[in-house]
């Protein structure tokens, strides 16, 4: 009987401790998440992905191909600037100055893009299934850019809007124009968000070695919403 009572007291003590500890954990979670429900957040994310997938399934093959074309032409155009920069660097020695390290890193990036991207672009052009995967990954960014185009450049197609944003980033008069910052998304003194999105993706993927690795990195970069990542910056375009 005494043993029974001891076990009962021990059980009750453990029960009270567990309840108090669980309450503390819940309280901490609430304070960190602002009272949000993690399960609800996961479900919302899942629902968003399912909705996107359903919408993509309703697109015609031509519509999917056109969206992929919009993305690829933007990356292709930026890569041409790197190729031209490589040609310029080959005819110019590195200046030993306070910016030496920065210039050296810039040259390395230019070299990687100019060397690797043309081969990847050709490889991707021949792979229809890969193109469809990228079209799905590009969905969120495409919708944001199309919405901005409809606000700031109704007389342009999305392809024209993106192309002009890229050109603007390399034109001093255009970069310094306040209307351009508003039109293409303000991001620092010398860039706009439209080109930053595509250029950051290009810089993220070109460090990979094989075409397959570059492709996988490209898909991840298009959908990853990590803070300060390409898609995160685009979503926070004010």
Phi, psi and omega per residue, in radians:
X1 nan -0.763 -3.132
X2 -1.109 -0.717 3.105
X3 -1.082 -0.682 3.136
X4 -1.079 -0.792 -3.135
X5 -1.101 -0.712 3.129
X6 -1.079 -0.773 3.117
X7 -1.100 -0.673 -3.126
X8 -1.123 -0.768 3.123
X9 -1.104 -0.758 -3.137
X10 -1.092 -0.744 -3.132
X11 -1.082 -0.805 -3.132
X12 -1.093 -0.701 3.132
X13 -1.095 -0.788 3.118
X14 -1.115 -0.677 3.140
X15 -1.097 -0.790 3.120
X16 -1.110 -0.688 -3.133
X17 -1.131 -0.775 -3.135
X18 -1.114 -0.731 3.137
X19 -1.097 -0.760 -3.133
X20 -1.149 -0.714 -3.122
X21 -1.166 -0.711 3.130
X22 -1.141 -0.677 3.118
X23 -1.102 -0.677 3.136
X24 -1.137 -0.722 -3.139
X25 -1.121 -0.774 3.130
X26 -1.077 -0.724 -3.138
X27 -1.085 -0.735 3.134
X28 -1.134 -0.713 3.130
X29 -1.097 -0.729 3.136
X30 -1.101 -0.708 -3.099
X31 -1.208 -0.558 -3.134
X32 -1.369 -0.580 -3.066
X33 -1.804 0.124 3.128
X34 1.223 0.457 3.092
X35 1.466 0.143 -3.108
X36 -1.344 2.763 -3.119
X37 -1.729 2.002 -3.109
X38 -1.007 -0.704 -3.140
X39 -1.100 -0.732 3.129
X40 -1.112 -0.691 3.134
X41 -1.098 -0.756 3.118
X42 -1.084 -0.743 3.141
X43 -1.126 -0.682 3.125
X44 -1.124 -0.743 3.114
X45 -1.081 -0.755 3.133
X46 -1.108 -0.729 3.137
X47 -1.110 -0.713 3.126
X48 -1.070 -0.774 3.134
X49 -1.122 -0.704 3.136
X50 -1.149 -0.689 3.123
X51 -1.112 -0.748 3.114
X52 -1.073 -0.762 -3.134
X53 -1.111 -0.726 3.119
X54 -1.098 -0.705 -3.131
X55 -1.160 -0.709 3.133
X56 -1.133 -0.560 3.132
X57 -1.189 -0.358 -3.129
X58 -1.551 -0.169 3.123
X59 -1.287 2.507 3.063
X60 -1.321 2.868 3.127
X61 -1.059 -0.631 3.137
X62 -1.172 -0.719 3.119
X63 -1.113 -0.740 3.103
X64 -1.093 -0.730 -3.134
X65 -1.146 -0.649 3.130
X66 -1.182 -0.666 3.115
X67 -1.181 -0.721 3.082
X68 -1.092 -0.724 3.131
X69 -1.048 -0.701 3.116
X70 -1.045 -0.793 -3.137
X71 -1.161 -0.845 -3.046
X72 -1.157 -0.671 -3.136
X73 -1.138 -0.581 3.106
X74 -1.158 -0.823 3.136
X75 -1.156 -0.715 3.113
X76 -1.023 -0.762 -3.089
X77 -1.141 -0.734 3.118
X78 -1.128 -0.670 -3.138
X79 -1.084 -0.537 3.127
X80 -1.123 -0.623 3.081
X81 -1.115 -0.651 3.100
X82 -1.172 -0.696 -3.137
X83 -1.129 -0.704 3.089
X84 -1.149 -0.681 3.120
X85 -1.107 -0.656 3.114
X86 -1.068 -0.741 3.129
X87 -1.107 -0.667 3.123
X88 -1.195 -0.734 -3.139
X89 -1.099 -0.597 -3.102
X90 -1.152 -0.385 -3.139
X91 -1.818 0.293 -3.085
X92 -2.522 2.310 3.114
X93 -1.421 2.699 3.128
X94 -1.243 2.323 -3.134
X95 -1.463 2.190 3.101
X96 -1.388 1.652 -3.097
X97 -2.495 -3.025 3.138
X98 -1.138 -0.365 3.141
X99 -1.701 0.296 -3.074
X100 -1.014 -0.855 -3.106
X101 -1.081 -0.751 3.137
X102 -1.107 -0.736 -3.142
X103 -1.161 -0.675 3.126
X104 -1.122 -0.783 3.108
X105 -1.094 -0.673 3.118
X106 -1.104 -0.725 3.130
X107 -1.132 -0.684 3.133
X108 -1.111 -0.738 3.113
X109 -1.110 -0.793 3.126
X110 -1.034 -0.752 -3.130
X111 -1.097 -0.763 -3.128
X112 -1.110 -0.828 -3.120
X113 -1.101 -0.857 -3.091
X114 -1.100 -0.518 -3.106
X115 -1.519 -0.773 -3.007
X116 -1.578 -0.680 -2.964
X117 -1.123 -0.760 -3.131
X118 -0.956 -0.711 3.128
X119 -1.159 -0.728 3.113
X120 -1.132 -0.724 -3.136
X121 -1.054 -0.748 3.118
X122 -1.162 -0.735 3.107
X123 -1.049 -0.770 -3.120
X124 -1.179 -0.618 -3.115
X125 -1.101 -0.388 -3.103
X126 -1.701 -0.038 -3.049
X127 -2.030 1.672 -3.068
X128 -1.118 -0.710 -3.114
X129 -1.121 -0.690 3.102
X130 -1.137 -0.646 3.124
X131 -1.089 -0.713 3.118
X132 -1.131 -0.682 3.107
X133 -1.100 -0.719 3.138
X134 -1.211 -0.597 3.093
X135 -1.068 -0.754 3.100
X136 -1.122 -0.716 -3.132
X137 -1.181 -0.526 -3.090
X138 -1.409 -0.124 -2.990
X139 -0.915 -0.928 -3.073
X140 -1.083 -0.812 -3.139
X141 -1.136 -0.699 3.133
X142 -1.031 -0.791 -3.107
X143 -1.139 -0.671 3.106
X144 -1.132 -0.830 -3.122
X145 -1.134 -0.684 3.122
X146 -1.146 -0.663 3.101
X147 -1.135 -0.725 3.116
X148 -1.162 -0.688 3.105
X149 -1.067 -0.721 -3.120
X150 -1.151 -0.388 3.130
X151 -1.540 -0.787 -2.965
X152 -1.792 -0.273 -3.088
X153 -2.623 1.135 -3.074
X154 -1.122 -0.424 -3.114
X155 -1.495 0.014 -3.116
X156 -1.969 2.672 2.946
X157 -1.383 2.905 3.132
X158 -1.126 -0.659 3.108
X159 -1.052 -0.764 3.132
X160 -1.152 -0.734 -3.119
X161 -1.055 -0.817 -3.136
X162 -1.182 -0.739 -3.135
X163 -1.064 -0.746 3.132
X164 -1.201 -0.578 3.088
X165 -1.132 -0.702 3.119
X166 -1.142 -0.824 3.125
X167 -1.060 -0.670 -3.105
X168 -1.068 -0.620 -3.100
X169 -1.170 -0.370 3.141
X170 -1.839 0.179 3.139
X171 -2.082 2.007 -3.035
X172 -1.035 -0.767 -3.120
X173 -1.082 -0.699 -3.141
X174 -1.233 -0.724 -3.134
X175 -1.082 -0.652 -3.085
X176 -1.388 -0.144 -3.126
X177 -1.402 2.154 -3.107
X178 -1.105 -0.567 3.121
X179 -1.119 -0.592 3.125
X180 -1.162 -0.706 3.112
X181 -1.055 -0.707 3.129
X182 -1.231 -0.681 -3.077
X183 -1.205 -0.713 -3.049
X184 -1.905 0.050 3.120
X185 1.647 2.031 -3.091
X186 -1.296 2.261 3.088
X187 -2.661 1.559 -3.126
X188 1.304 -3.057 -3.045
X189 -1.410 -0.548 -2.975
X190 -1.986 0.065 -3.083
X191 -2.378 2.927 2.992
X192 -2.193 2.737 -3.036
X193 -1.077 -0.550 -3.104
X194 -1.093 -0.865 3.124
X195 -1.286 -0.565 3.121
X196 -1.039 -0.722 3.126
X197 -1.005 -0.950 -3.092
X198 -1.229 -0.691 -3.103
X199 -1.185 -0.696 3.118
X200 -1.135 -0.630 3.075
X201 -1.109 -0.780 3.138
X202 -1.057 -0.737 -3.141
X203 -1.193 -0.585 3.138
X204 -1.181 -0.684 -2.987
X205 -1.540 -0.436 -2.981
X206 -1.300 -0.152 3.093
X207 -1.355 -0.224 3.125
X208 -1.348 2.868 -3.021
X209 -1.679 -0.977 -3.058
X210 -1.637 2.856 3.111
X211 -1.085 -0.652 3.128
X212 -1.134 -0.733 3.114
X213 -1.148 -0.707 3.100
X214 -1.097 -0.741 3.134
X215 -1.073 -0.828 3.140
X216 -1.099 -0.686 3.095
X217 -1.155 -0.610 3.125
X218 -1.141 -0.801 3.106
X219 -1.057 -0.758 3.141
X220 -1.128 -0.745 -3.115
X221 -1.139 -0.545 -3.132
X222 -1.292 -0.421 -3.058
X223 -1.997 -0.280 -3.099
X224 -1.265 2.172 -3.108
X225 -1.819 0.543 3.084
X226 -1.040 2.550 -3.110
X227 -0.974 2.299 -3.133
X228 1.241 0.132 3.029
X229 -1.331 2.935 -3.094
X230 -0.938 -0.856 -3.104
X231 -1.231 -0.627 3.110
X232 -1.058 -0.797 3.141
X233 -1.103 -0.697 -3.136
X234 -1.159 -0.715 3.136
X235 -1.139 -0.499 -3.099
X236 -1.664 0.311 3.059
X237 -1.152 2.017 -3.102
X238 -1.494 nan nan
